Amino acid sequence: MLEKMIEVRWHGRGGQGAKTAALLFAEAVLATGKYIQAFPEYGPERMGAPVQSFNRVSEDPITIHSGIINPNYVVILDPSLMESVSVTEGVGQNGKVIVNTSFSASEIAQKLGIDAGQVYVVNASQIAVETMGKDIPNTPMLGALVKVIGTLDIDSVLEDTKIKLTAKFRHKPEVIEGNLASIKRAFDEVKN
């Protein structure tokens, strides 16, 4: 299914769920039998401060235990980070950048100074508000990442995520359903 190890870097702000999205993604991939890593970069983070989380996925055991320097995929939960953080650092010519925005892929590519073919966009904030009632774009961006990677089955990801969310939000079915709806909708709506 995966030809090599893939590496993902998530950019968000404290409170947007970048760490949670990386963990949900990792757990969904783990359920398919792959090897995974998921870890945040900790510092003096506070609500609203820039944060990063990372994933590695491989068919083989992962022996690297360091930060990700050359990600295959960069997921940007908060587009304002493009002004203050070098979000495309280390992204090669084949790397993909997925941005939560209402702008087109070509507009974002121009802003980032990369090829438009590398950029995918989805209005995850709007999806989150409409499906969950809050602007927490992490689960919609998870759905967008699954679509862009293209080798993961969305139904398997949804089923695994449902199990994880049910364990945590058993008495809040609206939270579970809202998150699942946001993942599926972003999967369907992300575009290049």
C-alpha positions in Angstrom: 0.0 0.0 0.0 2.8 2.5 0.9 5.9 2.3 -1.1 8.1 4.0 1.4 7.9 5.8 4.7 5.8 8.9 4.6 6.3 11.8 7.0 3.7 14.4 7.9 4.2 17.7 9.7 1.1 19.4 11.2 1.1 23.2 11.9 -1.5 24.7 14.1 -2.1 26.9 17.1 -2.5 25.6 20.7 -6.1 24.5 21.1 -6.8 23.7 17.5 -6.0 20.0 17.9 -2.9 19.5 15.8 -1.6 16.9 18.4 -5.0 15.2 18.6 -5.3 15.0 14.8 -1.8 13.5 14.5 -2.7 10.9 17.2 -6.0 10.0 15.5 -4.3 9.7 12.1 -1.6 7.4 13.6 -4.2 5.2 15.4 -6.2 4.8 12.2 -3.1 3.9 10.2 -2.0 1.5 13.0 -5.3 -0.3 12.6 -4.3 -1.2 9.0 -1.2 -3.0 10.2 1.4 -0.3 9.3 4.1 1.0 11.6 3.5 4.6 12.9 4.9 7.4 15.0 3.0 10.4 16.3 4.6 13.0 18.4 4.2 16.7 19.1 7.0 19.3 19.4 6.7 20.7 22.9 7.9 24.1 24.0 6.4 27.0 26.0 3.1 26.5 24.1 -0.1 28.2 25.3 -3.5 28.6 23.8 -3.0 30.3 20.4 0.7 29.8 20.1 2.2 28.1 17.1 2.6 24.3 17.6 3.7 21.4 15.5 3.0 17.7 15.5 4.4 14.9 13.4 3.6 11.5 11.9 5.7 8.8 10.3 4.0 5.8 8.5 5.8 2.8 7.1 5.4 -0.8 6.0 8.6 -1.6 8.0 9.6 -0.8 11.6 10.5 2.8 12.1 14.0 3.3 13.6 14.2 7.1 13.3 13.6 8.9 16.5 13.9 12.6 15.6 12.0 15.5 14.3 10.8 15.5 10.7 13.0 17.7 8.5 11.7 16.9 5.0 8.0 16.1 5.2 6.1 14.5 2.4 2.9 16.3 3.6 2.4 19.5 5.5 -1.0 20.1 7.1 -1.8 23.8 8.0 -4.7 24.1 10.4 -4.4 27.9 10.7 -3.6 29.8 7.5 -2.3 32.8 9.5 0.7 30.7 10.4 1.9 31.2 6.7 2.8 34.8 7.7 5.0 33.9 10.7 6.2 30.3 10.4 8.2 28.8 7.6 5.5 26.2 6.9 7.1 24.9 3.7 10.6 24.4 5.1 12.0 21.1 3.9 9.2 20.4 1.5 10.7 19.0 -1.7 9.3 19.2 -5.2 7.1 16.2 -4.6 5.8 17.4 -1.2 2.2 18.3 -0.7 0.8 21.2 1.4 -2.8 21.0 2.7 -4.2 24.3 3.9 -7.4 25.2 5.8 -8.5 28.2 3.8 -11.2 29.7 1.6 -8.6 30.7 -1.0 -7.8 28.7 -4.1 -4.8 26.4 -4.4 -3.2 28.7 -6.9 -3.6 31.7 -4.6 -2.0 29.8 -1.7 0.8 28.5 -3.9 1.6 32.0 -5.0 1.7 33.1 -1.3 3.9 30.2 -0.3 6.1 30.4 -3.4 5.6 26.8 -4.4 4.1 25.0 -7.4 0.3 25.1 -7.5 0.3 21.3 -8.1 1.7 20.9 -4.6 -1.1 22.7 -2.8 -4.5 21.4 -1.7 -7.1 23.5 0.0 -10.2 22.9 2.1 -12.3 25.2 4.2 -11.9 23.1 7.3 -13.0 26.0 9.6 -16.3 26.3 7.8 -16.8 22.5 7.8 -16.0 22.4 11.5 -18.5 25.1 12.4 -21.2 23.6 10.2 -20.7 20.0 11.5 -19.6 20.5 15.1 -20.6 24.0 15.9 -17.0 25.1 16.7 -14.0 26.2 14.7 -11.8 23.3 15.6 -10.3 22.3 12.2 -8.3 19.3 13.2 -10.6 16.4 12.2 -11.6 18.0 8.9 -7.9 18.4 8.1 -7.5 14.7 9.0 -10.0 13.8 6.3 -8.3 16.1 3.8 -4.9 14.4 4.5 -6.4 11.0 4.0 -7.7 12.1 0.6 -4.4 13.7 -0.5 -2.3 10.7 0.6 -4.7 8.5 -1.5 -3.6 5.1 -0.2 -5.7 5.0 2.9 -9.3 3.8 3.0 -11.6 6.6 4.3 -14.2 4.1 5.6 -11.5 2.4 7.7 -10.3 5.7 9.0 -13.8 6.7 9.9 -14.5 3.4 11.7 -11.3 3.6 13.7 -11.9 7.2 14.6 -15.4 6.4 15.7 -14.1 3.8 18.1 -11.5 6.2 19.6 -14.0 9.1 19.9 -16.7 6.8 21.4 -14.3 5.8 24.1 -13.8 9.4 25.0 -17.2 11.0 24.2 -19.5 8.1 25.0 -22.1 10.4 26.5 -21.8 13.0 23.8 -23.0 11.4 20.6 -23.2 14.8 18.9 -19.4 15.2 19.3 -18.8 11.8 17.7 -21.1 12.3 14.8 -20.0 15.9 14.2 -16.3 14.9 14.0 -17.0 11.9 11.7 -19.1 14.1 9.4 -16.4 16.7 9.3 -13.7 14.1 8.3 -15.9 12.7 5.5 -16.9 16.2 4.3 -13.3 17.5 4.1 -12.3 14.2 2.4 -14.9 15.0 -0.3 -14.2 18.7 -0.5 -10.4 19.0 -0.5 -9.2 20.2 -3.9 -6.0 21.0 -5.8 
